[in-house]
Amino acid sequence: MKKWKKLLIPAMCVFMLQTPVIASADATVSGNAASVITDPVATPAQAVKNGIYTESDKKYLYVNGVKKKNCWDKTKTYYFGKNGAAYAAPKVAESKKNVKVFKIGKKKYGFDRNGCKVKTGIYADKNGTPYYFKKGVLVEKKSAQLKKASKFRANGKTLRKLMGKKPSKTTTSSSCMTGVKKDLTLTYANIYVQLGKKKNGSEIVYGIQAR
């Protein structure tokens, strides 16, 4: 009996020593969630802007996260002004190919409603004023000739000659103008030309409109 007690007492001591450890472990698992230690989740870093971005319907150029101003893009398609926005013609409901002229340095350039520098050819602004551009650069002399030739009741033959190429399409309709037999709408790449054909065969100009 004494031998059994001697063996029992050490075993009980060992059990008592282990009990707080078990209870502590249970408390850690089943206790308040706020006491549970978790690894912090790293916030992903935002990508640095590089390239052309559209913001509020306007285009901007970023290089290493910095908005660029008063400069061309690498392809010389867009020019970004003093506030960083790309030069562009206004968006109007009646046409999609209208242009606006901007002076950059010593030259004047035409830009369409998407902010792209125009190609070689004849264009018109939202008011119907014609311009001639060579690789996007305004040609002053021919533009002045086109403006003069497109005035109301100017000689249609003169305007046709300045246009150079023949229109891709000609639409006719009856006219309400005195002395005019029929009205003509000539379709070119970027503009419409409105003429009136008189009874004697000559033509008068009504005006020009951007396509």
C-alpha positions, 0 to 999 in steps of 0.5 A: 500500500505504501509503495502504491501511494509513493507511485500515485503522488508523483503522477498527480503532481505531474498532472497538476503541473500540466493542467494550467498549460492545457487550460491556457491553450484552450483559452487561446483557441476559444477566447475572444476573437480580438485576442487571436494574433493574425499576420497583417495583409499587405495592401497592393501598391497602385500601378504607376501611370505610364501612357495616355489615359482618358479622364472626364472625356479628355486625354492626358499623358503620364510618364512615371506617374507624372502628368505631362504638359506642353508637349507632344506624345512620342508619335506626334499624334497628340499635343498636350497643352498647359493644363495637360489635356490633349488639344481637340476639336469640340464634339458637335452632334451634326459632324464627326470630322470637324477640326480646330486649329491650334498654334504650337510654336511657330506653326498651326496644326489641326486636331480632330474631336478625338485629339488626333492631329489631322492628315493631309487634306481639306477639313472644316471647323464646326462653323463651316470654315474650310482649312487645308493641312499638309501632314497636320500643319495648316497651309495658310495660302490655300486655306485663305483661298478656300475660305474666300471661294466658299462664301455664300453665292461665290462661283462654284467652279472656283471652289470645285477647282480648289477641292482638286479631287472629284467628290465621292458622291453627288446628291441632288434635290429640288431648290427653292432659290430663285433662278436655281434649278437644283441643289447639289451636295458634294461629298468629300473625304472630310466635308460636304460642299453645298452648291446651287446649279442655276438654269444657265448651268453655272453653279453658286456656293451655299457653303461647306460643312464638316462631315 
